[in-house]
Amino acid sequence: MASAQPRFGSSSVDYTSRPFQGRMLGTGLRSHPCAGGTAGSVTYLYSESKLVEVERGAAMRVDVSLVPGEVAAKDVQNAVVVVIDVLRASSTITTALANSCEEVIPAESIEEAITIASGYARLDYVLGGERRGLAVDGFDLGNSPYEYSESKVAGKKVILATTNGTLAVKRYGGAKEIVIGCFLNADAVLRSLAAWRDHDVILLCAGQDERFCIEDALCAGLYASGLAQTPGAALSDSARAAAAMHERCKDSIEDALMGSDHGVYLASVGFGDDVRYCARQSVLDVVPKVYDRRVIRKARLGPEES
Amino acid sequence: MASAQPRFGSSSVDYTSRPFQGRMLGTGLRSHPCAGGTAGSVTYLYSESKLVEVERGAAMRVDVSLVPGEVAAKDVQNAVVVVIDVLRASSTITTALANSCEEVIPAESIEEAITIASGYARLDYVLGGERRGLAVDGFDLGNSPYEYSESKVAGKKVILATTNGTLAVKRYGGAKEIVIGCFLNADAVLRSLAAWRDHDVILLCAGQDERFCIEDALCAGLYASGLAQTPGAALSDSARAAAAMHERCKDSIEDALMGSDHGVYLASVGFGDDVRYCARQSVLDVVPKVYDRRVIRKARLGPEES
């Protein structure tokens, strides 16, 4: 029944501030009753046969893709993208970079990781990954962040088999910048994002098997709540929803992760400590940044060359 | 990085209670720290090359599709499905049936509605729908629930052009039963669902243009919170997330709807009263039920023939 109403991420939304020619439909005030944050005024027009939303005074639009693929790749071109895979890819990559690995090279599969490794000298890399929760022959490490200690990874390339995050990095390669976020590095990522005013921020929940994961949404909600404090920030429905979810659970994040579908599974196969570790907030001052399909430690916060 | 871990709605999950042959991986306790509800124990095994989750003591599994298409049609076959399109299809259909219309025939488009109408005598039906928020030539009513008063619809068929809800009804035609839910009839739907123990309940957020809508998720969260009180209910990640979101916003549902992307739009084009009306909770004692692609008023709660 709903008519073609514009929203963040929709192809019918044009966020540029140039003047519009068109029939004005109405003007509304956007507020965030459950999520905090600022309110902006929004005007709807028809222009060149499409419905156009003109949001005034919004210097940073914050959107969340709650389910893999919800945001189309074409909609990230002026955006900074944060890929969130709390259990455990984002947390492991962040930990490895904090422990001074040179870079992380994500691979979509065990096989692709082996192919990538064949291009390097054996002493220059460590190979990480699991097959259905079990160690893989010839691999140095599994998927647990605890394994990526300084003594194991410092100065080396980490070639990491990790399906969800790798797919997201490939899908959204056209973004202004892609960084990796989790609870561990929340403050660092938020400080980095604050420097990207006048850009959209899209928080991508990596999910699992194309479905929603609560741990990724809670982390996106933490970020959305933080960004809502930026003057002129405007949150989409999904950003407000994630923020509300996080507000409700913020005093029991560890319990929420231990009670999540994937957390229950990981604990059942002996990785309960991993889940508790991944629930720790802002303990690592590292922003992993995707550069040429590798993940490196961002040298300084905000926009930077390369 | 995550391995193939089972979850509600995944094709690798087998919820039958027959004994499994397979390698046991582990056992976990599932709880709902932010959403209330009961906890169940869950066991993971490999059987016939796939990972299988055996949840014990869960008499009703509750899942939420937060984004259109997130739950595959094949996964609803043993499920009762609630289609939720708060602004405004679900609310309008519920209102029309409460005002004694004979049945609602949903159509995917204005054109399909006209085709359906051509099969009936002019006095037997009213034709409802809008094109981009504007009245349609030859149509009796728009999309506002306020228009579906007893004097307009009593004893008649309502042929209603409504894209999102109609697509959901077609996509999930294989379900045990499909009912229409919104805030207006929440108590009635919950009482009806309570009679479906030993079935899965899937709450489908209709969304907008294939994207998430907060008003549908909040309503799904209200339902999920209610169902969580059922002994033996087990909530998926998305059901817990929707419940947490609703818990956070439950004292300001009208504000949340007025602040939603679609609510802001509707208010800007003069339908603010519709949004406020759709936020009213449990004021109509009607459960609309899909039967043979029409929507009728459910005669009694719980499982019934046809």
Contacts between the chains, C-beta under 8 A, distances in Angstrom:
chain1	res1	chain2	res2	distance
A	1	B	85	6.7
A	1	B	88	5.4
A	1	B	89	3.8
A	1	B	92	6.5
A	1	B	129	7.7
A	1	B	130	7.8
A	1	B	143	4.7
A	1	B	160	7.2
A	1	B	161	7.4
A	1	B	162	3.6
A	1	B	163	7.0
A	1	B	164	6.9
A	1	B	165	6.7
A	2	B	85	7.4
A	2	B	87	6.5
A	2	B	88	7.2
A	2	B	89	7.4
A	2	B	163	7.2
A	2	B	164	6.1
A	2	B	208	5.5
A	2	B	262	6.2
A	3	B	130	6.2
A	3	B	131	7.4
A	3	B	132	4.8
A	3	B	133	4.9
A	3	B	143	7.9
A	4	B	132	6.3
A	4	B	209	7.2
A	5	B	208	6.5
A	5	B	261	7.1
A	5	B	262	5.4
A	5	B	265	4.3
A	5	B	266	7.8
A	6	B	265	7.5
A	7	B	208	6.6
A	7	B	209	7.2
A	7	B	211	6.2
A	7	B	261	4.5
A	7	B	262	7.7
A	8	B	261	7.6
A	9	B	211	6.3
A	10	B	209	5.6
A	10	B	211	6.9
A	25	B	133	7.0
A	25	B	268	6.6
A	25	B	269	5.2
A	26	B	265	7.8
A	26	B	267	7.7
A	26	B	268	3.1
A	26	B	269	4.5
A	26	B	270	6.9
A	27	B	268	5.6
A	28	B	264	3.9
A	28	B	265	6.6
A	28	B	267	5.4
A	28	B	268	3.7
A	29	B	264	7.1
A	30	B	259	6.6
A	30	B	261	7.9
A	30	B	264	5.1
A	31	B	255	7.6
A	31	B	258	7.8
A	31	B	259	4.5
A	32	B	259	6.1
A	33	B	249	7.1
A	33	B	252	5.0
A	33	B	255	3.8
A	33	B	256	5.4
A	33	B	258	7.9
A	33	B	259	5.1
A	34	B	245	7.7
A	34	B	248	5.4
A	34	B	249	4.0
A	34	B	252	6.6
A	34	B	255	7.9
A	34	B	256	5.5
A	42	B	264	6.2
A	42	B	268	7.3
A	43	B	268	7.8
A	44	B	265	6.2
A	44	B	268	5.6
A	44	B	269	7.0
A	46	B	132	7.6
A	51	B	132	7.0
A	66	B	66	5.6
A	66	B	67	6.3
A	66	B	212	5.6
A	67	B	66	6.3
A	67	B	67	4.5
A	67	B	70	5.3
A	67	B	212	7.8
A	70	B	67	5.3
A	70	B	210	7.7
A	70	B	211	6.2
A	70	B	212	6.6
A	85	B	1	6.7
A	85	B	2	7.4
A	87	B	2	6.4
A	88	B	1	5.5
A	88	B	2	7.2
A	89	B	1	3.7
A	89	B	2	7.4
A	92	B	1	6.5
A	129	B	1	7.7
A	130	B	1	7.8
A	130	B	3	6.2
A	131	B	3	7.4
A	132	B	3	4.8
A	132	B	4	6.4
A	132	B	46	7.6
A	132	B	51	7.1
A	133	B	3	5.0
A	133	B	25	7.0
A	143	B	1	4.8
A	143	B	3	7.9
A	160	B	1	7.2
A	161	B	1	7.5
A	162	B	1	3.6
A	163	B	1	6.9
A	163	B	2	7.2
A	164	B	1	6.9
A	164	B	2	6.1
A	165	B	1	6.7
A	208	B	2	5.5
A	208	B	5	6.5
A	208	B	7	6.6
A	209	B	4	7.1
A	209	B	7	7.2
A	209	B	10	5.7
A	209	B	12	7.9
A	210	B	70	7.7
A	211	B	7	6.2
A	211	B	9	6.3
A	211	B	10	6.8
A	211	B	70	6.2
A	211	B	237	7.9
A	211	B	238	7.5
A	212	B	66	5.6
A	212	B	67	7.8
A	212	B	70	6.7
A	212	B	237	5.9
A	212	B	238	4.4
A	212	B	241	6.9
A	213	B	237	5.8
A	214	B	237	4.1
A	214	B	238	7.4
A	214	B	240	5.8
A	214	B	241	4.8
A	217	B	241	5.6
A	236	B	261	6.6
A	237	B	211	7.9
A	237	B	212	5.9
A	237	B	213	5.7
A	237	B	214	4.1
A	237	B	260	5.7
A	237	B	261	4.7
A	237	B	262	7.9
A	238	B	211	7.6
A	238	B	212	4.4
A	238	B	214	7.4
A	240	B	214	5.8
A	240	B	259	7.4
A	240	B	260	7.8
A	241	B	212	6.9
A	241	B	214	4.8
A	241	B	217	5.6
A	241	B	245	5.4
A	244	B	244	7.7
A	244	B	245	4.8
A	244	B	248	4.3
A	244	B	249	5.6
A	245	B	34	7.7
A	245	B	241	5.4
A	245	B	244	4.8
A	245	B	245	4.8
A	245	B	248	7.0
A	247	B	248	5.2
A	248	B	34	5.4
A	248	B	244	4.3
A	248	B	245	7.0
A	248	B	247	5.2
A	248	B	248	4.0
A	249	B	33	7.1
A	249	B	34	4.0
A	249	B	244	5.6
A	252	B	33	5.0
A	252	B	34	6.6
A	255	B	31	7.6
A	255	B	33	3.8
A	255	B	34	7.9
A	256	B	33	5.3
A	256	B	34	5.5
A	258	B	31	7.8
A	258	B	33	7.9
A	259	B	30	6.6
A	259	B	31	4.5
A	259	B	32	6.1
A	259	B	33	5.1
A	259	B	240	7.4
A	260	B	237	5.7
A	260	B	240	7.8
A	261	B	5	7.1
A	261	B	7	4.5
A	261	B	8	7.6
A	261	B	30	7.9
A	261	B	236	6.6
A	261	B	237	4.7
A	262	B	2	6.1
A	262	B	5	5.5
A	262	B	7	7.8
A	262	B	237	7.9
A	264	B	28	3.9
A	264	B	29	7.1
A	264	B	30	5.1
A	264	B	42	6.2
A	265	B	5	4.4
A	265	B	6	7.6
A	265	B	26	7.8
A	265	B	28	6.6
A	265	B	44	6.3
A	266	B	5	7.9
A	267	B	26	7.7
A	267	B	28	5.5
A	268	B	25	6.6
A	268	B	26	3.1
A	268	B	27	5.6
A	268	B	28	3.7
A	268	B	42	7.4
A	268	B	43	7.8
A	268	B	44	5.6
A	269	B	25	5.3
A	269	B	26	4.5
A	269	B	44	7.1
A	270	B	26	7.0
